Amino acid sequence: MERRVGRATIAIYNSYDPKAFREAHRRIMARAGPLALAYDLNLATLGFPFPENLRLPVELAEWVASTTSIGEDGSYLRELASKGRFQNFPYPSKGLPPQLGLPVLTTCAPDPSKRMELEQLTSLLLEGQSACLVFGAGPKGVPKDVREMTRHHLDITFGGHSLETCTALGAVAGALAHSLRWRQKQV
């Protein structure tokens, strides 16, 4: 009998403009969609200022896709939404959405008491636990209260190197997917 593997979700916290949807929002979504699809991850946005008349994830994905040439003209984001693997949430006030799994902040400056290694995350997922990998979008990353909402902190680099958000998304997604695949082959 094959074990159920937990699902990892890329959760992008909007640290750009909270009121207007900017090109930076569009680009990060257009880049995160293909990564989520390629590495079997879900995608969630936190605090993104989508137009109020758009509510459903499929509508949001279609709107973003219609305005970008990145990620096969947004088709990857559309596909992710059509599979029910893209969600949008408001800014968290009392905690991250629990349905996304164990909250893990991706950061180059982990709190030593919350530090988690990639192998630990892989083990949790292989045991059936889902995880919400929080990425700060924007030059300030996530605010202190969101940092404190996360139970674990993951630094994917070898020594606290700061990565641009889209670079970090790719590094974490790729490293996690390969770690999971390697561990599954060992079982």
C-alpha positions in Angstrom: 0.0 0.0 0.0 1.4 3.4 -1.0 1.5 6.1 1.7 -0.2 9.4 1.2 2.3 12.2 0.7 1.3 15.6 2.2 0.9 18.5 -0.2 3.2 21.5 -0.2 1.7 24.9 -1.0 3.7 27.9 -2.2 2.0 30.8 -0.3 3.1 34.2 -1.6 2.6 37.1 0.9 2.0 40.4 -0.7 4.5 43.0 0.6 4.2 45.3 -2.4 1.2 47.5 -2.8 -1.9 46.3 -0.7 -4.3 48.4 -2.8 -3.3 48.2 -6.4 -2.4 45.2 -8.5 1.0 45.9 -9.9 3.3 44.4 -12.5 5.3 42.8 -9.7 2.2 40.9 -8.6 1.5 39.7 -12.1 5.1 38.6 -12.7 5.5 36.6 -9.5 2.2 34.8 -10.1 3.1 34.0 -13.7 6.4 32.6 -12.5 5.0 30.7 -9.5 2.3 28.9 -11.5 4.6 26.9 -13.7 6.8 26.0 -10.7 3.8 24.7 -8.8 2.6 22.7 -11.7 6.1 21.3 -12.6 6.9 20.2 -9.1 3.4 19.1 -8.0 2.8 22.0 -5.5 -0.3 24.1 -4.8 -0.2 27.9 -5.0 -1.9 30.4 -2.7 -1.7 34.2 -2.6 -2.0 36.2 0.6 -3.2 39.8 0.5 -3.1 40.2 -3.2 -5.2 43.2 -4.4 -7.2 41.5 -7.1 -10.1 43.4 -8.7 -13.2 43.0 -6.5 -15.4 41.6 -9.2 -13.1 38.5 -9.5 -13.7 35.9 -6.8 -13.1 32.4 -8.0 -9.5 31.1 -8.4 -10.2 30.3 -12.1 -11.4 33.9 -12.7 -8.3 35.3 -11.0 -6.0 33.0 -13.0 -7.7 33.9 -16.2 -7.4 37.6 -15.5 -3.7 37.3 -14.6 -3.0 35.0 -17.6 -4.7 37.4 -20.0 -2.1 40.1 -19.2 1.2 38.2 -19.3 3.5 36.4 -21.7 5.3 34.6 -18.9 4.6 30.9 -18.2 3.3 30.0 -21.6 1.1 33.1 -21.6 -0.3 32.2 -18.2 -1.6 28.8 -19.3 0.2 27.0 -16.4 -1.6 29.3 -13.9 -4.9 28.6 -15.6 -4.2 24.8 -15.5 -3.3 25.0 -11.8 -6.6 26.8 -11.0 -8.7 24.4 -13.1 -7.2 21.6 -11.0 -8.3 23.3 -7.8 -4.7 23.9 -6.8 -4.7 27.7 -6.7 -6.3 29.8 -4.0 -6.4 33.4 -2.8 -6.7 34.5 0.8 -6.8 38.0 2.5 -3.9 39.1 4.7 -3.8 36.7 7.7 -4.6 38.3 11.0 -4.8 35.5 13.5 -2.9 32.8 11.6 -2.2 31.4 8.2 -5.1 29.4 6.6 -4.9 26.0 8.4 -6.1 24.1 5.3 -2.7 24.9 3.7 -0.8 22.9 6.2 2.0 23.4 8.7 3.3 27.1 8.2 6.9 27.2 7.2 8.6 30.6 6.4 11.2 30.5 3.7 13.9 32.9 4.8 17.6 33.6 4.7 17.5 34.6 8.4 15.8 31.7 10.3 15.1 32.0 14.0 17.4 29.4 15.5 14.5 28.0 17.6 12.3 27.6 14.5 15.0 26.4 12.1 14.0 23.5 9.9 16.2 21.6 7.5 15.0 20.4 4.1 15.2 16.8 5.2 12.8 17.5 8.1 10.3 19.1 5.7 10.6 16.1 3.4 10.0 13.7 6.2 6.9 15.5 7.3 5.5 15.5 3.8 6.3 11.8 3.4 4.4 11.1 6.7 1.3 12.8 5.2 1.6 16.2 6.8 0.9 19.1 4.4 3.0 22.3 4.5 2.5 26.0 3.7 5.7 27.5 2.4 5.5 31.2 3.0 7.4 33.5 0.7 7.5 37.3 1.1 7.0 39.1 -2.2 8.6 42.5 -2.1 11.8 44.1 -0.7 10.6 43.8 2.9 9.6 40.2 2.9 7.0 39.3 5.5 6.1 41.5 8.5 7.0 40.4 12.0 3.6 39.1 12.9 3.5 36.8 9.9 7.1 35.7 10.7 5.8 34.8 14.2 2.7 32.9 12.8 5.0 30.4 11.2 6.1 27.3 13.2 9.3 26.6 11.3 11.8 28.6 9.2 13.6 27.1 6.2 16.8 28.5 4.7 17.4 26.6 1.4 20.8 28.2 0.9 24.1 27.0 2.3 24.6 29.9 4.7 21.9 32.6 4.9 22.1 34.0 1.4 19.3 36.3 0.4 17.6 35.4 -2.9 15.2 37.4 -5.0 11.7 36.1 -4.5 11.3 34.3 -7.9 14.8 32.8 -7.5 13.9 31.6 -4.0 10.6 30.1 -5.3 12.5 28.1 -7.9 15.2 27.0 -5.5 12.8 25.8 -2.9 10.4 24.1 -5.3 13.2 22.3 -7.1 15.1 21.2 -4.0 12.0 20.0 -2.3 10.7 18.1 -5.3 14.0 16.3 -5.8 14.4 15.6 -2.1 10.9 14.0 -2.1 11.6 12.0 -5.2 14.9 10.7 -3.9 13.4 9.7 -0.5 10.5 8.0 -2.1 12.9 5.8 -4.2 14.7 4.8 -1.0 11.6 3.3 0.5 
